[in-house]
Amino acid sequence: MPEGKIKVSVFRFDPAVDPAPGRRVYDVPFEMGMSAMDALDYIYQNLDSTLAYYDHAGCALGICGRCTARIDGRPGLLCQTPLAGGDVELDPLSEDKVLRDLVVARPSAEAEPAETGSAGDLDMNGVPIIVRREIEALIAAPLIQAFIEEVGREKALEIAGRVVRELALESGRLMAAFAGGNTMADLQKAIPLFSMGGALEFEVVELSEKRAGVDVTRCRYAEMYREHGLEEFGWLLSCGRDFALMEGFNPEIRFTRTRTIMQGARTCDFRFSTQGD
C-alpha cells in the first residue's frame, strides 16, 4: 500500500498581479482513497492559504461540475478522482479562462447551483441529471404508450423521437458553451460532465489531438429504466440522445458507438474523431 508523501504540482496564476503563469510543488501526506480535492484541501489548510480552487462547498458529489480540472493532463473532477500514491500535476481546464489558480470563468449562461435551503430555493439545476431523467421517464413513458395506442407505434415513436432530438441538440449547444468552445480539445474538457451525479462510470481509453474514446462500465440510466420496467423506452429517451447531442456540440466531430449497456452489452464504446481522421 502506498504511503508517505507525494508531490502535488499545482498551476498558480493571478492575472491581477502575476506577469505569467507558474507552478508550485507541495509535499502532501498520502492516504489510500484520498482524492485530488483532498490534496488541495491539505495544501490550503496546512501549507498555503492563498491557493484558489473550487472547494467542497460546490457539492463534493460530482454533481455540480465546478471542480473540473486537468489531473495529470486528463480532464476529471477533483472531488471524484482518487490519487494512486504517485506525484500528480493539477491544472485548470483552460489557462486562458483562469480567474486565479484553478478557478476558471464559467459561461454567463450557466446557472449557479442552488444553495442548500428551503424547497423554494431549489431549481432544476440543483437536481442531479440522473434524477431529472428518471422524473422525465416516469412522465414521458406513459404518454408515449398512450400515443402508441392512439396512433400506432411507428408514428408515436417518430413524434417522440423528434422531440427528444431537439432537446438533445440544445443540450449539445449548452455543453459547448460550458466547455468554452466546440473543438476536439473542448470536447475532452467536457468529458467529465458525462459522469455528473454518478450517472455513468467510465474509463478514458484515448485522448489525442484528433480522437477521444471512453468505455462506459456502468450506466445508471439503464439500471433506472429496468427498475421501473421501462426498458423499451430506454434507447429512445437516453441512448438515442447521444448522436443529436454531438451534432449540437459540433456536427464536424464524428461520433460512433457499436454497443450499449442498455441493449445488453457489458460496456458502451463512445468514440469521437475529427472528420477525415
N, C-alpha and C positions, 0 to 999 in steps of 0.2 A: 504494500500500500504506500503510495507516495506520501511523503511528509516533509516537514521542514519549511523552507521559504521558497517562494517563486518570485521572479522579477516581472513586474507588470509595467510595460512601457505605454504611456498614455500621451495621446496628442494634446498639446497645450497651445492655445492661441486666444488672445483677447484683442480683437481688431481695434479696440479703442486705444490700446497702449503698446501693443507688440508690433514691431516692424514686419515680422514674418512668423509663420507657424514654427513650432519646435516640438520636442518630446521631452518627457521626464520619466525616469525609471524609478520604481519604488519596490522595495523588498516587502513582500506581503506573506504572512504565515498561511500555509496551505492546509485546508481541511477537506477531506473527502466529501463531495456533494456540494461544495460551495459554488456559487455562480459568479459570473463576471461582475454582476452588480454587487455581490458580497465583497469582492475585492475592492471595488470602488468605495464602498461604504467604509471599509477598514482604512483606506487611504485618507478619506475625508475626515474620519473621526480620530485618527491617530497620527497621521503624518502631514497632511496638507489640507487645511480647511478652505483653501482658495479654489480647489478643484470644482468645476461646474459640470453637472450631469443631471439627467432626469432620475431622481431617486425613487424609492419605493412608493412615494406618495402618488405616482401615476396610477398604479394598481398592483404591480408585482405579480400579476397572474397571466401576463402575455395577452391581455385584452386590449389595452389602450394603444399599444404600439409605439408609445412615446420614446421608449428607451432603445429603439432600433439603432444599431451601430455596426461597425465592421470589427469583427473579432478575428484576429489573425488573418485579416484580408477578406473575410467572408461575412456577408450580412447576417445578423442574428439579433435576437432580443437579449439585452444584457441580463434581464431578470430571469430568463429561462435557459440560458446557455451555461452548462456546467463546465468547470475547468478540470483539466485532466491531470494537473500536477506539474506541468511544464511552464516555461516562460510564455507570456502572452502579450500581444500588442492590441491596443484598443484605439480605434479611430472613429471619427464621425462618418456618417454615410456620405456626405458631400462637403468637402472643405470650403467650397465657395459659398455655402449657406450657413457657415458657422457664426453663431452669435457669441459663443465663448466655449472653448474646450470641446466637450462632447455634446453641447446643446446647439441644435440647428434650428433655423427658422422653418416653420411649417406653413403650408399654403393657407392663405387667409380664409379660404372657403371651408377649411376643415373645422368642424365644430369642436369646442372644448369638451373634454369628457365631463360627464355630470359629476358633481361633487356629492359626497355622502350626505344625505339629509332626508327630509321627508319625501313621501312618494310624489308630492307635487313638484319636487325639484328635479326629478328624473326625466330624461328624454331617451329616444331610441338609440342615440349614440352611446349611452351608458349601458346598453344591453349587449351581451356577447352575441356574435353573429350566429353561433350555433343555436342559441335560444330564439333569435329572431327567425331563423329558418324553420325551427320547429313550430313556432306560432303560425308562420305562413303556411306550412304544410297542413296543419290541422284545420285551417280555414279553406285553403285552396283545394285540397283533395276532394272534400265533399261537393264543392261547387263543380269541379271538373267532372266528377262522377254523375252529377245531376245533368250536366250538359251532354254527357255521353248518352244518357238515357233519352234525352230530348232530340238531339240532332245527329246522333251516331258517333261512334268512337273516333273515326278518322277526322271528321270535321271539328269535333270538340278539342282533340289534341292539337290540331293545326292552329286553332284560335289561341289556345293556351300557350302553345309554343311561341307564337308571335309576341305575346305579352312578355313572356319570360326573356325572350331575346332582347327586347327593347330595354328591359330592366338591366340585363347583363351588359349591354353596350354602354349604358350610363355608368355602371359600376366600373367598367374599364377606363372610361374617361376620368372618373374620380381617382382611380388608382394612379393614373399618370400624373394627376395634379398633386397627389400626396408624395409621389416619388420625385417630383420636380422636373419631369420630362418623360418621354416615351421611347428612349433608346434601349438597346440591349443592356447597357450599364444601368439604366434607370430601372428596368425590369428586375435585374438582380438585386437592386436595393429593396424592391417591393416584395421579394420572395418571402421574407419573414411574416408578412401580413397573412399569408396562407394559413399560418398556424395560430392566428389570433383566437384567444378564448379556448385553445386546445382543440379546435375543430378538426385539425389534421396533424398527424405526426409524420414527418418525412425525413429522408436523408438526401442531402445535396450530392449528386453524383458527378456533376460537371459545371464548371463556371469558366468561361473563356470570353474573349473579345466578341466572338460571333455566336456562341452557343451557351445554353444553360439547360440543366436537367435535374429533376428531383424524382425520387421514388417515394410515393406515399405508402407508409407502412400501416397506418391506422386511419380510418375515415369515420369520424363520429357522425357525419351526415348519414352514411349508410346504416350505422347502428341505430340511429334515431328513427329512420324510416321503417326499419324492420321491427323495432319495438312497438310502433304504432300500427303495424300491419299495412304500411303504405309503400311497400317495395315497388309496386308497379308504377308509382309516380316519382320515385327517387331520381331516375335518369332525367326526366323532364324538368323537375324542379331544382335539381342540383348539378349533376354531371353535364347536362345539356347546356348549362350556362357558360362553361369554360371557353368554348370556341368564340362565342359572341363577346365575352369579356375581353379576350385577347384582341379581337377585332376593334373593340372600343379603345383599348390601350394603344395599339398600333397595328393596323392591318398589314404592315410590311414585315412584321415578325411572324414567322411560320410556327404554328403550334400543332404538335402531333401527340396522339395518345392511342396506344394499341390495346390497353386493358384497364379495367377499373375494379376496385373492391366492390362497388355497388353491383356489378354483374358477376361477382363470384371469384374474381382473381385475388391472389394474395397481396398484390400491390397495384398501385396505379402508376404508370410511367408517363410523367409530364416532360416533354422535350420542346425546347424553344430554339429557334435558329433564325438568323437573318436571311432574307430572301437570297437565293442563289448559293447558299452555303451547303 
